[in-house]
Amino acid sequence: MTRTGVTSKHDWDLIVVGGGIVGCAAALYAARMGMACLIVERDMIGSAQSGRNLGFVRQQARDFRELPLMIAATRLWEGLEAELGRSIGWHQGGNVSLAMSEVELASRREWQYRGSGEFGLDTRMLSAVETYNLLPHLTPDSGIVGAMYTPSDGRAEPARATRAIFEAALQLGASVSLGTGVSRIDVSAGQVTGVWIGGTLHRARTVAVAAGAGSAALLRRVGLDLPQERIRATVARTARRPERMPQCVSGPTTGIRQDADGAFVISVAGGEYDVRPDSWRHMRWYAATRRENPEAAKINYLAPLQRLWPHRGQAPLADIPPSRDRLRPESQRAEQARQEFGRLFPAFAEVPLQTIWAGEIDTLPDVVPAIGPVSGVEGLLVATGFSGHGFGPGPMAGCVLANLAAGRDAGVDLTGLSPDRFRGGAPR
Ligand SMILES: Cc1cc2nc3c(=O)[nH]c(=O)nc-3n(C[C@H](O)[C@H](O)[C@H](O)COP(=O)(O)OP(=O)(O)OC[C@H]3O[C@@H](n4cnc5c(N)ncnc54)[C@H](O)[C@@H]3O)c2cc1C
């Protein structure tokens, strides 16, 4: 049943704020456990990050704090198409992370040692020759010295997967309210009572905030001040090709995935950190990251002014849900990414870009998500701040929310991911 304009009389076991992959998965697993669940999405399902990302489902090179979540997510992805009864472009072709220098190779080796040793992953190091054998289209002039390779990593079609999870949740009895966002989480005597949508209180035993870049604003009003920032990132897609590249490739500055139709989807290096009023408050949190990696995102001080003048945004894309945010993709950087792709894979150097689009990454200073209960507010759960790599863990993050809402164990080790870790202020 799809329900818009629900009344305040109805009690929900769980209200999920946000119809991205995390919120939809939370609703799916909650509905499967028999909970009465409502998804509230201010825009369209998958219209933010979940429908616009690169589509890597990658375990390798993750922060070890989020690796248990990602390993559990991979198990879910492996069975997801069968569970949903439809294709979501899932392909477990592995992820290859190219090393361009001995220093890069050493750091990948260090990760591989722990990832395979302590976490039991199938990650292994490849020599340059082994890498060329695995990637026959990679130019012998690429300059690589080796690579890290995880065969159990995969890829999926972002918008299709998010939509399929959403529809499966509806089929199991979850409901949805579309088009108007949650303006406020309602809390009484330290206990969540529900959420406000368009002037109406919708009551719930548990509220789970999975609102991506919209999470911090909601949480701040109930006492959790997450230093969440937004980085505008661009993705480019080429024309289709008949050749097949089963692996996702992490190149020197771009990620490359072939989609289910044969087009190559390429991430564009860096991003734009569009300055907002909150940016000044959060500056100290990000000082260390900026010092260590000044190229990670370009600070766009003009953003407040740019918001005042209209731009065309992107042309509507049939397979990506439209967003009212009209984010501006970076066409010059997209062309640079296409050139890097062509330099590494000369067979595809002449393949034209067909389209580019942007998405807004919700990031936290330590670039791992905040997942779990919020202390001091009974019944309030959070899964946000995936910092540009939450599509892969998304289904399991949703499952964790559903488990916690049902009063069960999270189902995965969340040590180091608590939303409370930012209490106490920024490091000086
Ligand atoms: C360009 C780009 C490339 C990426 N590439 C990858 C990749 O290859 N692999 C990977 O694992 N991850 C990748 N990511 C990150 C990944 O897309 C996100 O981490 C993941 O989709 C987050 O899912 P989510 O459900 O938490 O948030 P979102 O998908 O952002 O969904 C949150 C939803 O909440 C809604 N919302 C916000 N505020 C409110 C409110 N007040 N009331 C109601 N609804 C609200 C929004 O409209 C939105 O639909 C990429 C991201 C981008 C932008």
The ligand as an SDF file (V2000), in Angstrom:
LIG
                    3D

 53 58  0  0  0  0  0  0  0  0999 V2000
   28.8560   10.8990   -7.2160 C   0  0  0  0  0  0  0  0  0  0  0  0
   28.8080    9.8310   -6.1560 C   0  0  0  0  0  0  0  0  0  0  0  0
   29.4710    8.6140   -6.3540 C   0  0  0  0  0  0  0  0  0  0  0  0
   29.4110    7.6230   -5.3710 C   0  0  0  0  0  0  0  0  0  0  0  0
   29.9600    6.3950   -5.6200 N   0  0  0  0  0  0  0  0  0  0  0  0
   29.7900    5.3860   -4.7280 C   0  0  0  0  0  0  0  0  0  0  0  0
   30.2390    4.0730   -5.0170 C   0  0  0  0  0  0  0  0  0  0  0  0
   30.7410    3.7760   -6.1010 O   0  0  0  0  0  0  0  0  0  0  0  0
   30.0770    3.1020   -4.0680 N   0  0  0  0  0  0  0  0  0  0  0  0
   29.5210    3.3810   -2.8520 C   0  0  0  0  0  0  0  0  0  0  0  0
   29.4450    2.4750   -2.0160 O   0  0  0  0  0  0  0  0  0  0  0  0
   29.0300    4.6100   -2.5810 N   0  0  0  0  0  0  0  0  0  0  0  0
   29.1450    5.6130   -3.4890 C   0  0  0  0  0  0  0  0  0  0  0  0
   28.6490    6.8590   -3.2160 N   0  0  0  0  0  0  0  0  0  0  0  0
   28.0130    7.1130   -1.9290 C   0  0  0  0  0  0  0  0  0  0  0  0
   26.6070    6.5450   -1.8750 C   0  0  0  0  0  0  0  0  0  0  0  0
   25.8610    6.9280   -3.0100 O   0  0  0  0  0  0  0  0  0  0  0  0
   25.9130    7.0340   -0.6070 C   0  0  0  0  0  0  0  0  0  0  0  0
   26.7630    6.8670    0.5070 O   0  0  0  0  0  0  0  0  0  0  0  0
   24.6390    6.2490   -0.3460 C   0  0  0  0  0  0  0  0  0  0  0  0
   23.8240    6.2520   -1.4930 O   0  0  0  0  0  0  0  0  0  0  0  0
   23.9070    6.8820    0.8260 C   0  0  0  0  0  0  0  0  0  0  0  0
   22.6280    6.3310    0.9050 O   0  0  0  0  0  0  0  0  0  0  0  0
   21.5860    6.9660    1.9030 P   0  0  0  0  0  0  0  0  0  0  0  0
   20.3400    6.1870    1.7730 O   0  0  0  0  0  0  0  0  0  0  0  0
   22.2310    7.0770    3.2400 O   0  0  0  0  0  0  0  0  0  0  0  0
   21.4110    8.4860    1.4350 O   0  0  0  0  0  0  0  0  0  0  0  0
   20.7370    9.1350    0.1480 P   0  0  0  0  0  0  0  0  0  0  0  0
   20.7730    8.2730   -1.0320 O   0  0  0  0  0  0  0  0  0  0  0  0
   21.3660   10.4870    0.0110 O   0  0  0  0  0  0  0  0  0  0  0  0
   19.2280    9.2680    0.5640 O   0  0  0  0  0  0  0  0  0  0  0  0
   18.7890   10.1370    1.5820 C   0  0  0  0  0  0  0  0  0  0  0  0
   17.3750   10.5640    1.2390 C   0  0  0  0  0  0  0  0  0  0  0  0
   16.8410   11.3280    2.3100 O   0  0  0  0  0  0  0  0  0  0  0  0
   16.0010   12.3260    1.7650 C   0  0  0  0  0  0  0  0  0  0  0  0
   15.8450   13.3760    2.7760 N   0  0  0  0  0  0  0  0  0  0  0  0
   16.7500   14.2700    3.1990 C   0  0  0  0  0  0  0  0  0  0  0  0
   16.2260   15.0640    4.1640 N   0  0  0  0  0  0  0  0  0  0  0  0
   14.9560   14.6290    4.3490 C   0  0  0  0  0  0  0  0  0  0  0  0
   13.9070   15.0420    5.2090 C   0  0  0  0  0  0  0  0  0  0  0  0
   14.0420   16.0440    6.0780 N   0  0  0  0  0  0  0  0  0  0  0  0
   12.7180   14.3790    5.1360 N   0  0  0  0  0  0  0  0  0  0  0  0
   12.5380   13.3560    4.2540 C   0  0  0  0  0  0  0  0  0  0  0  0
   13.5220   12.9350    3.4120 N   0  0  0  0  0  0  0  0  0  0  0  0
   14.7100   13.5530    3.4640 C   0  0  0  0  0  0  0  0  0  0  0  0
   16.7410   12.7710    0.5190 C   0  0  0  0  0  0  0  0  0  0  0  0
   15.8610   13.3850   -0.4150 O   0  0  0  0  0  0  0  0  0  0  0  0
   17.3130   11.4590    0.0000 C   0  0  0  0  0  0  0  0  0  0  0  0
   16.5080   10.8440   -0.9780 O   0  0  0  0  0  0  0  0  0  0  0  0
   28.7160    7.8720   -4.1670 C   0  0  0  0  0  0  0  0  0  0  0  0
   28.0430    9.0880   -3.9810 C   0  0  0  0  0  0  0  0  0  0  0  0
   28.0710   10.0630   -4.9690 C   0  0  0  0  0  0  0  0  0  0  0  0
   27.3100   11.3440   -4.7720 C   0  0  0  0  0  0  0  0  0  0  0  0
  1  2  1  0
  2  3  1  0
  2 52  2  0
  3  4  2  0
  4  5  1  0
  4 50  1  0
  5  6  2  0
  6  7  1  0
  6 13  1  0
  7  8  2  0
  7  9  1  0
  9 10  1  0
 10 11  2  0
 10 12  1  0
 12 13  2  0
 13 14  1  0
 14 15  1  0
 14 50  1  0
 15 16  1  0
 16 17  1  0
 16 18  1  0
 18 19  1  0
 18 20  1  0
 20 21  1  0
 20 22  1  0
 22 23  1  0
 23 24  1  0
 24 25  2  0
 24 26  1  0
 24 27  1  0
 27 28  1  0
 28 29  2  0
 28 30  1  0
 28 31  1  0
 31 32  1  0
 32 33  1  0
 33 34  1  0
 33 48  1  0
 34 35  1  0
 35 36  1  0
 35 46  1  0
 36 37  1  0
 36 45  1  0
 37 38  2  0
 38 39  1  0
 39 40  1  0
 39 45  2  0
 40 41  1  0
 40 42  2  0
 42 43  1  0
 43 44  2  0
 44 45  1  0
 46 47  1  0
 46 48  1  0
 48 49  1  0
 50 51  2  0
 51 52  1  0
 52 53  1  0
M  END
$$$$
